[in-house]
Amino acid sequence: MDVSVFDHPWLAGLFGDPEMATLLGPDQQMRHMLAFEAAWTRACGRAGLFDEGEAEAAALAIENARIDLTDIAAGMAQDGVPVPRLVRQLKAVAGPDPVHRHATSQDVVDTALALTLKEASDLLEARIKALAASLDELISRFGDAPLMGRTRMQAATMITAGDRIKTWRLPLDDHLKRLTALRSDVERVQIGGASGDRKALGVQADTVVVNVAQVLGLAPTAKAWHAMRHGIADYASFLSLVTGTLGKFGQDVVLMAQQGIDEIALSGGGGSSAMPHKQNPVLGELLVTLARFNATQVSAMHHAVIHEQERSGAAWSLEWMVLPQMLMATARALSAARDLSQAITWIGEPSADGKTTRRDHR
């Protein structure tokens, strides 16, 4: 049953984002978990925690394992995490000794999350830059056009179209700077073992951590972040701020497109089943909806910061419910915002006869 708007048979036509969905999908998530298990086994073998030859053979078997996802789902119902069943399947093909030894379920799942956020950030960064370029083009085309400034939704003084477009464009630079800073906080390997103290690794702990991090393209950490989730919550806040900026863009477009205001012209648009004369600003409305959705979800991610003692099941699993939805909303908002910006054929004051003041717009 497809109950999320992001993958529903027809609601996904508006809300879905196939590229982000692929990054968050089960196949990619399993690839990340297997990548951790293989890197972990090799690193422990190289550190002398068990036979290096056996470790290499086990790692190769892990990388080529065919995972039964139905069994993983049954394990989730029983254990609350996918890793015990995953490890059982891996031991069946790689041998019991080297697989997963000295690691814990959260090491696997959180490292997979870090790899996911690395890929997701690449996608979001590219889309923010593409949207910024599209808005720069609008400034170049229509920036000097006169436009009524409005404060508290009432006519104020004349401004230019460029003045308004810049309020949509300039925050994107800040979001890119914030994303760069956040990436170092979340693209980190998770290694702690049973209680997060890495005790089972002994004097080789730092060596193993650095080795696994290098193989996976993540940063090493001085301590496991099992129960320190502020970085993940901060990333969620970033997602909400991005969609908030895009929601402001969408809200402005919706207001400017009102009949009688006519300060913007859009190609395409949404039709009405009852009123054929209407051209609804669907993408603008979508941006407002997604901004409000993320603003609501981010509070749940702040609740998920509260981990009791060394690990929480409740707070941890709350992240699994919320963060993917926020990533989907943000990715879709960025693609919709770019589409909306490219659909704008005019911004500026209408003339007395209701037509735009510049006749050469396309």
BELTAWO-V150770 format. One record per pair of residues at least 12 apart in sequence whose C-alpha atoms are under 6 Angstrom apart, sorted by the first residue. I is the first residue (numbers start at 1). J is the second residue. If there is no record, write none. Layout:
I_J, I_J
//
This chain:
17_332, 32_112, 33_108, 33_112, 38_59, 38_62, 39_212, 40_212, 41_55, 42_55, 42_56, 43_208, 43_211, 55_98, 58_94, 61_94, 72_85, 83_105, 102_193, 102_200, 103_193, 104_193, 104_194, 107_190, 107_191, 110_190, 111_189, 111_190, 114_186, 114_187, 131_338, 139_162, 143_161, 143_162, 144_160, 145_160, 145_161, 145_348, 146_160, 146_348, 146_349, 147_159, 147_160, 147_161, 147_348, 147_349, 161_348, 168_249, 185_231, 186_231, 187_218, 188_218, 188_219, 188_220, 189_213, 189_218, 189_219, 189_220, 190_224, 191_224, 192_224, 196_224, 227_307, 227_310, 227_311, 229_305, 233_301, 233_302, 240_294, 240_295, 243_291, 243_330, 244_291, 247_287, 247_288, 247_291, 250_284, 250_287, 250_288, 254_281, 254_284, 263_347, 263_348, 263_349, 264_346, 264_347, 265_344, 265_345, 265_346, 266_343, 266_344, 266_345, 267_343, 269_281, 270_282, 287_333, 290_329, 294_326, 345_362
//
